Each structure stands twice: as structure tokens, then as C-alpha cells.
Amino acid sequence: MRVALAQIASTRDIEANLKTCRRLAEDAVEQGAGWVIFPECAPFLGPDRDKLPVAETLQGSQIQTFQALARELQAAITVGSFAERSPDPTRTFNTQVHITPAGDIAAVYRKIHLFDARVDGDLTLTESASVVGGQDAVLTAVQVQGEEAKVGLTICYDLRFPELYRELAFRGAEMLTVPSAFTRPTGQAHWHTLLRARAIENQTFVLAPNQWGHHYGTRASFGNSVIYDPWGECLGCLEEGDGVVVADLNLERQREVRQKMPVLTHQRRGLSAPGQHEV
Ligand SMILES: O=C(O)CNC(=O)[C@H](CS)NC(=O)CCC(=O)C(=O)O
């Protein structure tokens, strides 16, 4: 299957962000992709005080726009995340949505781990002040160009919690999405290493579209949207700029990697019950 990661520099201008998303999705489909994955906060990335008023439900206009786009392009679309209204009127969920080529919502994942950190001198992020963490790991089946893959959904800071990825792998994940707004300093230090480790240790494809460039204030993202295969090989990376990373994912290659070195069946401590396959 041919997939695409879309890399953008989202701001608080929702209309402009959605316009860029459309242009990149069209570009990806023109290059033969059947599945387009957008970064975290693709429709809106702005200060917390501006986020709450634009939070929507799954039935709101932001997700509807992506559903219409999927139908029009006949491609699966993963909205890396959007600000979803939560039961707490002062906070949102940070929610990833997978949409089929028919425009139906197939899976919804609410970011579990929230990024509260002093990034460097002038940038402190307190995600838990404006976001309610989700509870559940989510695995879904994705159909692309006549092939099906089991995909574990994660977001950004989740990447630092390998147990989540192991659980998804044990449940049968063949691919992991990590749409992100990874900051420039932490991205420089850790982005490729963590993603490649998740790919190698779980023997899964890792699909990681990132925000890039300047968003607001001192907030900037690292770019470097990247796809790693189950052997840790880089199948494509875009360091900077709006654009797409297109790659062919060979599920046969993954079976080969897992057959030669069946790591997931060798685990002796910690999480148990490998080999469960549920979707
Ligand atoms: O706040 C928003 O508007 C959108 N959300 C994000 O950008 C999130 C939470 S602040 N960013 C991360 O998780 C970056 C993690 C990261 O950079 C690391 O783990 O190093």
C-alpha cells in the first residue's frame, strides 16, 4: 500500500490550515497514495485560550471537512488530532480520527499522555491545563488499495511511553501512527531515535507526520516527518516545509522480519499474553 504523511505548519487560522491540508492531500493522491496522515493539531494550533472556543465534537465542521475530502479523493485520511469537546467545559480531548475512503469515521483515539514540561528557557508547555487525557489504547483495521493492516493509534508525547506501543504490538498492530507537534529542541534531541526504536523493538511500521516551523509566540516544531519500516529503515523523511512524504509499505517484508527474529514471542517479563490478535 502507498501511504503519505502530510507536513504542515498549523496556526490558529483554521480556514488556512484546512486549505493547506486539502492541497497536500490532493498532492499525495496524485502521487498514488491511498492513505494520507496529518500531524497532531492539523486544523488548529494556537494558544490555549484560543483553543477552547474552537473545540468541536466528532460531528463538527472540522472533521466533516476531512470526511468530505476523503470521499472526494477516495482515500483514507487520518486526522492526527483535533481539539474535541470533553465533558469538562474547561478542557478538551486531543483526539485522533481515522476516516475511510467512504468518509466514515472508523476509529477515534484520545491522547493518553499529556505533555507538561519545561522545554527550554522561554517555552513551558502545560498540556494538562487545557486537555483531558484519554484512557484507552486504540487499535483499528485500515484498508488501503485492497490491503488491510492493523494500526495502533498514538499521538506525540505518547512516544516516550514504550509500554503503550508494546501493548498495541501484542494486540496485533503492524503499524503505529505517531502524528505530532514535537518541539524543535526536543525533536532535535530525541525524535528520530525514539521513533526508530519503537519501529525496531515492535517490528512495526512507524508513521510519524510532524508539524514544522513557527506556530505562535515562541512555539515551533521540528518537522522531519518520517516513516520507519519494521527493520528500522527510513522509507522517507521531509526535514522542513509544507509537503508530503510518500512511501510503499510492504507487509510481506514485515512478515519476513518477524519470522526471522520473533521478538514478540520471546518476551518473558512485564506485559504478557503476546499473540492476541483483536481489532
Ligand atoms: O498544545 C497544543 O496546541 C497541541 N499539542 C501539542 O503540541 C502537544 C502537547 S503540548 N505536544 C507534544 O506532545 C510535544 C511532545 C514533545 O515535543 C516531546 O515529547 O518532546
The ligand as a MOL file (V3000), in Angstrom:
LIG
                    3D

  0  0  0     0  0            999 V3000
M  V30 BEGIN CTAB
M  V30 COUNTS 20 19 0 0 0
M  V30 BEGIN ATOM
M  V30 1 O -0.7530 22.1780 22.6460 0
M  V30 2 C -1.2120 22.1440 21.5160 0
M  V30 3 O -1.7710 23.0890 20.9710 0
M  V30 4 C -1.0490 20.8940 20.7240 0
M  V30 5 N -0.4250 19.8620 21.4680 0
M  V30 6 C 0.8630 19.6280 21.3850 0
M  V30 7 O 1.5800 20.2690 20.6670 0
M  V30 8 C 1.4160 18.5600 22.2730 0
M  V30 9 C 1.0860 18.9040 23.6980 0
M  V30 10 S 1.7110 20.4800 24.2240 0
M  V30 11 N 2.8330 18.4690 22.0560 0
M  V30 12 C 3.5400 17.4270 22.4500 0
M  V30 13 O 3.0380 16.4420 22.9800 0
M  V30 14 C 5.0390 17.5490 22.1590 0
M  V30 15 C 5.8640 16.4760 22.8240 0
M  V30 16 C 7.3090 16.7270 22.6410 0
M  V30 17 O 7.7230 17.6340 21.9530 0
M  V30 18 C 8.2720 15.8420 23.3310 0
M  V30 19 O 7.8820 14.7890 23.8710 0
M  V30 20 O 9.4390 16.1860 23.3150 0
M  V30 END ATOM
M  V30 BEGIN BOND
M  V30 1 2 1 2
M  V30 2 1 2 3
M  V30 3 1 2 4
M  V30 4 1 4 5
M  V30 5 1 5 6
M  V30 6 2 6 7
M  V30 7 1 6 8
M  V30 8 1 8 9
M  V30 9 1 8 11
M  V30 10 1 9 10
M  V30 11 1 11 12
M  V30 12 2 12 13
M  V30 13 1 12 14
M  V30 14 1 14 15
M  V30 15 1 15 16
M  V30 16 2 16 17
M  V30 17 1 16 18
M  V30 18 2 18 19
M  V30 19 1 18 20
M  V30 END BOND
M  V30 END CTAB
M  END
